[in-house]
Amino acid sequence: MLNIGVSAILAFVAWIAMSIVDLKTETAVINQKVSENHKMLSVLWDDFLENKNDNLAWVDDKANIKATAKTEKTVQ
C-alpha cells in the first residue's frame, strides 16, 4: 500500500516536471516568433514614417497657420 502511494506521488511529480519543460519550450518558441515579428514591423514602420514624413503637416495660406496634424477644413 505504501509503495502505491509513493509511486503515485513520484508519477505526479514527474508529470509536473514534464509539463514545466513543455511550457518553457512553448514560451521560447513564442518569444522567438514575437522577436521576428518585432524586427519585421520595426522596418515596415520606419519605412512608413520615412515615406509619409512630408505629409504629416499642412499649411493654411490664408491664416498663415502651420499645424502638426492634418484636419478637415469646413466651408463657411
C-alpha positions in Angstrom: 0.0 0.0 0.0 2.8 2.4 0.8 4.6 1.6 -2.5 1.5 2.5 -4.4 1.2 5.9 -2.7 4.9 6.7 -3.2 4.6 5.6 -6.8 1.6 7.9 -7.3 3.4 10.8 -5.8 6.5 10.2 -7.9 4.4 9.9 -11.1 2.6 13.2 -10.2 5.9 15.0 -9.6 7.2 13.6 -12.9 4.1 14.8 -14.7 4.6 18.3 -13.3 8.2 18.3 -14.3 7.4 17.3 -17.9 4.6 19.9 -18.0 7.0 22.7 -16.9 9.5 21.6 -19.6 6.8 21.7 -22.3 5.6 25.1 -21.1 9.2 26.5 -21.2 9.6 25.1 -24.7 6.4 26.7 -25.9 7.3 30.0 -24.3 10.7 30.0 -26.1 9.0 29.4 -29.4 6.5 32.2 -28.9 9.3 34.5 -27.8 11.2 33.8 -31.0 8.2 34.4 -33.2 7.4 37.7 -31.4 11.0 38.8 -31.8 10.9 38.1 -35.5 7.6 40.0 -35.9 9.0 42.9 -34.0 12.0 43.1 -36.3 9.8 43.0 -39.4 7.3 45.5 -38.1 10.1 47.9 -37.0 11.4 48.0 -40.5 8.0 48.5 -42.0 7.1 51.2 -39.5 10.4 53.1 -40.1 9.8 52.9 -43.9 6.2 54.2 -43.4 7.4 57.1 -41.4 10.1 58.0 -43.9 7.7 57.9 -46.8 5.0 59.9 -45.0 7.3 62.4 -43.4 6.4 65.1 -46.0 2.7 64.6 -45.5 2.5 64.9 -41.7 1.8 68.7 -41.6 -0.3 71.1 -43.7 -0.3 74.8 -44.1 -3.3 77.2 -44.2 -2.1 80.0 -46.5 -5.0 82.4 -45.7 -4.4 82.5 -42.0 -0.7 81.6 -42.2 -1.2 78.8 -39.6 1.0 75.8 -39.5 -0.4 72.7 -38.0 1.3 69.4 -37.0 -1.7 67.2 -37.8 -4.0 67.3 -40.8 -7.6 68.3 -40.0 -10.6 68.7 -42.2 -11.5 72.1 -43.4 -15.0 73.4 -43.0 -16.5 75.6 -45.6 -18.2 78.8 -44.1 
